[in-house]
Each structure stands twice: as structure tokens, then as C-alpha cells.
Amino acid sequence: MTTKPLWQLSASEQAAAIAAKEVTSVEVVTASIERMKATNAKLNAVVDDLSESALAQAKTHDATMAASGPIGPLHGVPVTIKVNVDQKGYASTNGVTALKDMIAPGDAPIVTNLTKAGAIVIGRTNTPEFSFRATTSNELHGRTYSPWNDWATSGGSSGGASSAVMAGMGSLAHGNDIGGSLRYPAAATGAATVKPGLGRTPAWNPSQQAERGLLAQLMSVQGVIAREVRDVRLGMKSVIAYDAQDVWQVPMPFDGPMPEGKIKVAYTKNTFDFDLDPAISVALDHARDCLVDAGYKVVEVEPPLLNETADVGAKCLFGEAKALMWDDIQKYGSDTIKQIFEAYFDYFQPYEGKDLLLGMAKRSYYIRQWQLFMQDYPLVLTPFLPMQTPVWNLDELEGARESLGTGIYSYSMNFMGLPAGNIPAAYNDGLPIAVQIVAPRFREDMILDACEAIEQRTGVMAERLFERG
């Protein structure tokens, strides 16, 4: 056993120690709860404290362990759930004051899968209003702070999740991603994550009263954020369990066949209309060198139609949002979120009517071009954002272009349904810097392999954070 505090252990280490009966679920959960109580007042990452029910569940887990062994691969591992998915008995607020009393009648599949694997939920994490900002702040729950400093964003919309897991409030955090909401928080805080591809993880809320828009169904995915890549792998293998309530999920094995010979990685630094920060360029070069050292063949080559894909994808997404969400935002949203959405609409110029239908139809064209490209280059190393982690309220200060428009390598992957992982590849001026790795659908395993190669040569960013105290 390590001498680290139990809350600081990775999910993999916690699960292994519990399974070996070196520690109990109660001890691990208690340590994480104590850490949550010590740090959450400063960070405001967890907005629903589930300590009491978590400890009761941990005692039950320990009884089960003594009688028959572990429930599953996450037995006793403390996790958090984002407040925009259903967990029975708790409000799915989505960061909106008007939804503070919308108590979920049942669990979303992601919650079911985590708990069936043995995880124990210690809290629910913050999200911006309507889960649609690149930072995490709202009038109902307040602002979530970065664990690195008080001025930088913790990312959005899973900023509560990333801040919590990096601070040690649970070793796995649930999050979701429609345009970057897993990856941006991970990039901002130095965590690891993979945005799953379309059909990989199940999604559905028992509380929903109408079906989501078609693009929301195709672009939004559920996933996990962790401090280490191995924990993302462990968590993902648990959360992909099939659930028939999700009409898009495909029950595919997690690990697929490996290409013969060296795996080719396409490598690009092209940020088109946006300036590439020199620190991001250094991080990309380092990531490239890590992959070459690990035996990958990295080739500088442009992937197809990236800028056009991002432009059409954003116009489609905001076209759907304007048609299906804008009335609710105007009715229930704060003045801040209304102003931000007006800026979104002004910058992205959403498609309407026939143009929206044609844009959605062209989605298949972009996917086809990427699928053909990825027959030669099954992995693509890209920037995630062209700039370093910005100030928390950038969208209020600078507008949509700087806060969301820069995410062309982010929301384009959602539009095409491709999996994309983020991993820190450098540390600059007191903050981590992440890069992105993209793979074909259902090849999250290849992304994680590549992310591990970078992590092994760069280090786990949370260790720097814990050293600071």
C-alpha cells in the first residue's frame, strides 16, 4: 500500500486496495468526504452533498465484500454525478433556478452503470445554466473555481466535475459533452478524459417530458473525467454497459483490433483564423515526440475539411438551439445567459428552415471524408484550443468568438460523432496545457493508449496540484 492519503489514490488504486481487503469502502469514502468538506467551500464544485447516503452505501458494500467479494470493478470507488442528469430523489437542475425542485423519478443509465459497477456517489457537481457555457457559473449554485487559482475558468459545462476530481473529491467524475463539455474542463484543470463517440455510452433522463432535438441526440455524450488515464479507461469500461432506453447506443466491445505495424498519427497545428499560442505549439510538439518515442508514426498532414465542418456544425447546433431552447432560455434564464446566447447567435449565424435541414444532411459528407482519411491515419493529434486556459468569465468580457468560436477542434468532433480525448502535455505559467487525440468511432481504447503514452512521459498533472497543498 502507498503512503498517500486514501482520497489521493487513483480510482484504480482504490478499487484494487478495496478488492484486496487492504482498506474498506467506508475508509475510502470517508477520506473522500473529508476531503470534500475541506476543499469544497473554496471551490464550489459539489452542489449536492450526498455524504450521508454515501457512507450508508459504503457500509453495505463492505458487508457484501465480506460475504461474496466485490460488486464490480468500481467497488467502493467514490464518484460524483453532474446535476444535469437524473439521479433518483435529487433535482436535475441543469444550473437553472426554475428547475431546482425538479426531482428525478429514477436514475439515468450512466448513474445506473456506475453504481452497478460498485461506485458510490458522494456528491453532485455544478454546471452552467442550461449546460451551455465554456465556464461553470449560474445564479442557482454560484461559480465553480479552478483548483489552480481563483481567476482561471474551471471549464464548462462539466467544470464542477473537473474541479472536484482534481481536488480529490472523488476519484472519478461523471460529465457530458455536446461541444466540449468534458474536454474543456479537463483541459482547464489538467484532468484526463475521452469524449466518447456516438453510440458508445447510454444517455436518457427518466424526468424528460419530450425528446431532445436530433442534433442534441447525435452530438451529446456521457463520459467520465479522472486524474489519470487508467481511471478514464476503468470508468469507461463500466459506463458503456448497454441500456435499451438509449436509441443510439450500440453494444460494442471496448477494445478493438490493433492495426498492423506502427500506428500512423496525423498531426496538425492549423488553427485557421485563430492565432496559435506558442505554449500550445510547444505542448503539441511534446505530445508528438512522446508518441514517436512510444512507437507511433506521426505525420504532419491536414485532416479533411476541419474548418468547414466546424462552421457548418456550429450553425446547425445553434440553429437547433435557437428553435428549441431559446424560448426557455428567455423565460427561465438569467440576464447573463440571455446575453451570452444572443452573442452566440450573432457570431455563429445559425441556420434556419431549409438551410438547417441541408446542413444536417451534409453532416454525413464530413463524416465520410474523415472515415476515409482515418483508414490511413487512425489517430489524429490536434490542438484542443488555440489559447491557454483563459479567465473564468471570458464569454462575458470578450464574447462568443473568443470563448466558444475558438473551439473548432472541439465541437466539430461532436458534430461528426467521433471520439476525442484530452490529456495534459505541458505545464506553463502555473496551468496545465492539453492536447486532443481523435479516433474512429468505437476506438476510445486507441485514444487512451495514446494518451497514456503522453501521460507516462509528461507526468500526472494532479501530482503538481497536490504538491502545492
Secondary structure, DSSP 8 states (H G I E B T S, - for coil): --SS-GGGS-HHHHHHHHHTTSS-HHHHHHHHHHHHHHHHHHH--EEEE-HHHHHHHHHHHHHHHHHH--SSTTTT-EEEEETTS--TTSB--TT-GGGTT-B-SS--HHHHHHHHTT-EEEEEE---GGG-SSS---TTT-----SS-SSB---SSSHHHHHHHHHTS-SEEEEEESSSTTHHHHHHHT-EEEE--TTSS----TT-SS---HHHHHH-EEEEEESSHHHHHHHHHHHT---TT-TT-----SS----SSS-EEEE----TTS---HHHHHHHHHHHHHHHHTT-EEEE---TTHHHHHHHHHHHHHHHHHHHTHHHHHHHS-HHHHHHHHHHHHHH----HHHHHHHHHHHHHHHHHHHHHHHH-SEEEEES-SS---BTTHHHHT-HIIIIIT-HHHHHHHHHT--EEEEEEEEETTEEEEEEEE--TT-HHHHHHHHHHHHHHH--HHHHHHHT-
